[in-house]
Amino acid sequence: MWGDAWSGRSYDLGKMNLRELAFAYSTYPAIQVYAALALVSAILAAVWAQDWGRIALIVLVVSIIYPLAWYGIHRYILHGRWLYRMKWSATLWKRIHFDHHQDPHKLEVLFGSLANTLPTIALVSMPVGWWIGGEAGAAAALATGLVNTCIYEFFHCIQHLNYKPRWAWVARIKQLHLYHHFHNEDGNYGIISYGPDMMLGTFYAEAKQKPRSPTVFNLGYDLEEAKLYPWVMEATGAPPRDRPPRPPASGTNDGVKAAS
């Protein structure tokens, strides 16, 4: 059964190595669903395709749109201070991002829930695919969006893993992401691509370019906000934290050292 390895378990990226991550990642139910749906979508695209040039164009266009969509969602929705102010959406915000910033090493809250991610991936990818290539295009676009999601999620895991990447590019994007989590959350919203950050003025290459943020772990949902909008705190069962529950492990704090 999918996800058996996850039954009753909590994985801590600060205590894992790359091999352990590969196992946890490949057995996570959401990743398995993404992979299965991507395969089905790719097969349908191949069966329905009449113009392979259009299919290639769709793969390219969706791959360009994906980081732009992620940037907009991450900056304006996940880091927006409006979802927790409504009772019906407070627990949603808690699950999709607040928990991740409260404990950046907890693997199960790094991944989004399928009920939220699948409709978002479909909405971002399928309309443009349909517009360019009809039903084959929509299927190809969905497959591309799902594959991009799997890639993004894996690198996101590495960015929080107790592991120092050997590939310079991976080490660099990890450092930039750790700045976002441990120095100042108002920037470096990308995971793999920081092009949108550069275009829209939210990129910072070094920690010294921004002051250390007092809300980097609670995203502005502090005790004062919790008194006004208590639903996230009630769902958590504890007041919001202003720091992570433990110091980062040696392999995960390269960006923190640079930020200090």
C-alpha positions in Angstrom: 0.0 0.0 0.0 1.2 3.5 -0.9 2.7 5.4 2.1 3.1 2.4 4.4 6.6 3.6 5.3 4.9 6.8 6.5 2.3 5.2 8.8 2.7 6.8 12.2 6.1 8.3 11.4 7.6 11.7 11.4 10.8 12.4 9.5 13.3 15.0 10.6 15.5 16.4 7.7 18.0 17.7 10.2 18.8 14.2 11.2 18.7 12.4 7.9 21.2 11.7 5.1 20.6 11.7 1.4 19.9 8.0 1.2 17.3 8.2 3.9 15.7 11.2 2.2 15.5 9.3 -1.1 13.6 6.5 0.6 11.2 8.9 2.5 10.6 11.0 -0.6 9.9 8.0 -2.9 7.5 6.4 -0.4 5.5 9.6 0.4 1.9 9.2 -0.8 1.7 12.6 -2.5 4.9 12.1 -4.5 3.6 8.7 -5.6 0.3 10.2 -6.7 2.1 12.9 -8.6 4.3 10.4 -10.4 1.4 8.1 -11.2 -0.8 10.9 -12.6 2.2 12.3 -14.6 2.6 8.9 -16.2 -1.1 8.6 -17.1 -1.2 12.2 -18.4 1.9 11.6 -20.5 0.4 8.5 -22.0 -2.8 10.2 -22.8 -0.9 13.1 -24.4 1.0 10.6 -26.6 -2.2 8.8 -27.6 -4.0 12.0 -28.4 -1.1 14.0 -29.9 -1.4 15.1 -33.6 1.4 17.7 -33.6 4.5 16.9 -31.6 5.8 20.4 -32.1 2.9 21.7 -30.1 3.5 19.2 -27.4 7.1 20.3 -27.1 6.0 23.9 -27.0 3.6 23.2 -24.2 6.3 21.5 -22.2 8.5 24.5 -22.6 5.7 27.1 -21.8 4.5 25.2 -18.7 8.1 24.9 -17.5 8.5 28.7 -17.8 5.2 29.4 -16.2 5.7 27.1 -13.3 8.4 29.2 -11.4 6.3 32.3 -12.0 3.2 30.7 -10.6 5.2 29.3 -7.6 6.6 32.7 -6.9 3.1 34.4 -6.9 1.6 31.6 -4.7 4.5 31.7 -2.3 4.7 35.4 -1.9 1.1 36.6 -2.0 -0.8 33.6 -0.6 1.5 31.5 1.6 3.2 34.6 3.0 0.1 36.8 2.9 -1.3 37.7 6.3 -4.9 37.2 5.4 -5.6 33.5 5.4 -5.1 33.2 9.2 -7.5 36.1 9.8 -10.5 34.0 8.6 -11.7 31.0 10.6 -12.5 28.9 7.5 -9.0 29.3 6.0 -6.8 29.6 9.2 -6.1 25.8 9.4 -5.5 25.7 5.7 -2.8 28.3 6.0 -1.4 26.5 9.1 -1.0 23.3 7.1 0.3 24.7 3.8 3.0 27.0 5.2 2.9 28.2 8.8 3.9 24.7 10.1 6.8 24.6 7.6 8.3 27.9 8.9 7.7 26.9 12.5 9.7 23.7 12.0 11.6 23.8 8.7 13.1 20.3 9.2 9.8 18.4 9.6 9.4 16.6 6.3 5.7 15.8 6.4 4.8 19.5 6.5 7.2 20.4 3.8 4.9 18.6 1.2 1.5 20.2 0.5 -1.6 18.1 0.8 -3.1 16.7 -2.4 -6.4 18.4 -1.9 -4.6 21.7 -2.3 -1.8 21.0 -4.6 -3.5 19.0 -7.4 -6.1 21.6 -8.2 -3.4 24.3 -8.2 -1.1 22.3 -10.5 -4.1 21.6 -12.9 -5.2 25.3 -12.8 -1.7 26.6 -13.5 -0.9 24.1 -16.3 -3.9 22.7 -18.1 -5.6 25.9 -19.5 -2.5 27.0 -21.4 -2.0 23.4 -22.6 -5.6 23.2 -23.9 -5.3 26.6 -25.6 -2.2 25.5 -27.5 -2.9 21.9 -28.2 -6.4 20.9 -27.1 -6.9 17.7 -25.0 -3.5 16.4 -25.9 -2.0 19.7 -24.9 -3.9 19.7 -21.6 -2.7 16.3 -20.7 0.9 17.2 -21.7 0.7 20.4 -19.6 -0.6 18.5 -16.6 2.2 15.9 -16.9 4.8 18.7 -17.1 3.3 20.5 -14.1 3.4 17.3 -12.1 7.0 16.4 -13.0 8.1 20.0 -12.2 6.4 19.6 -8.8 8.2 16.4 -8.1 11.5 18.1 -9.0 10.8 21.2 -6.9 9.8 19.1 -3.9 13.0 17.0 -4.1 15.3 20.0 -4.2 13.2 21.6 -1.5 13.9 18.6 0.7 17.6 18.8 0.0 17.5 22.5 1.0 16.5 21.4 4.5 18.4 18.2 4.7 21.4 17.5 6.9 23.6 17.4 3.8 26.1 19.7 2.1 25.6 19.4 -1.7 28.7 18.7 -3.8 27.2 20.4 -6.8 27.8 24.1 -6.5 24.5 25.1 -8.0 22.5 23.0 -5.5 24.6 24.4 -2.6 23.9 27.9 -3.8 20.1 27.5 -4.1 20.1 25.8 -0.7 21.9 28.7 0.8 19.4 31.2 -0.7 16.5 29.2 0.5 17.9 28.9 4.0 18.2 32.7 4.1 14.5 32.8 3.5 13.9 30.4 6.4 16.4 31.6 8.9 17.3 35.2 8.1 14.5 37.1 6.3 11.3 35.6 4.9 10.5 38.7 2.7 12.6 37.5 -0.2 14.1 34.5 -2.1 10.7 33.0 -2.7 12.0 30.7 -5.4 13.0 27.1 -4.8 15.0 26.2 -7.9 14.5 29.4 -10.0 15.2 32.8 -8.5 14.5 34.6 -11.7 11.1 35.9 -10.6 12.7 37.2 -7.4 15.3 39.1 -9.5 12.7 40.5 -11.8 10.4 41.6 -9.0 13.0 42.9 -6.5 12.8 40.3 -3.8 16.1 38.5 -4.4 19.0 38.9 -2.0 22.3 37.2 -2.6 23.8 37.7 0.8 22.2 38.0 4.3 23.8 41.4 4.8 21.6 42.8 2.1 18.6 42.5 4.4 18.1 42.9 8.2 17.3 39.8 10.2 13.5 39.5 10.4 11.8 39.0 13.8 9.0 37.2 12.0 11.0 34.7 10.0 9.7 31.8 12.0 6.1 32.9 12.7 5.4 34.8 9.5 3.8 37.6 11.5 1.5 35.4 13.4 2.8 36.3 16.8 1.1 36.2 20.2 -0.6 39.5 19.6 -2.0 38.3 16.3 -3.0 35.0 17.9 -5.1 36.8 20.5 -7.0 38.5 17.7 -7.2 35.5 15.4 -6.8 32.4 17.6 -7.7 29.6 15.1 -4.2 28.7 14.1 -3.0 28.6 17.7 -6.0 26.5 18.7 -5.2 24.0 15.9 -1.6 23.9 16.9 -2.3 23.5 20.6 0.5 25.9 21.5 1.5 29.5 21.1 3.4 30.4 17.9 7.2 30.1 18.2 9.6 32.9 17.4 12.4 30.4 16.8 12.7 26.8 15.6 12.3 24.0 18.1 16.0 23.1 18.0 19.2 24.5 16.4 19.7 23.4 12.8 21.9 20.4 12.3 25.5 20.9 11.0 24.6 20.0 7.4 21.6 22.2 7.2 22.9 25.5 8.5 25.3 26.6 5.9 23.1 29.5 5.0 22.6 30.3 8.6 26.3 30.6 9.2 26.6 32.9 6.3 23.7 34.9 7.6 25.1 35.3 11.1 
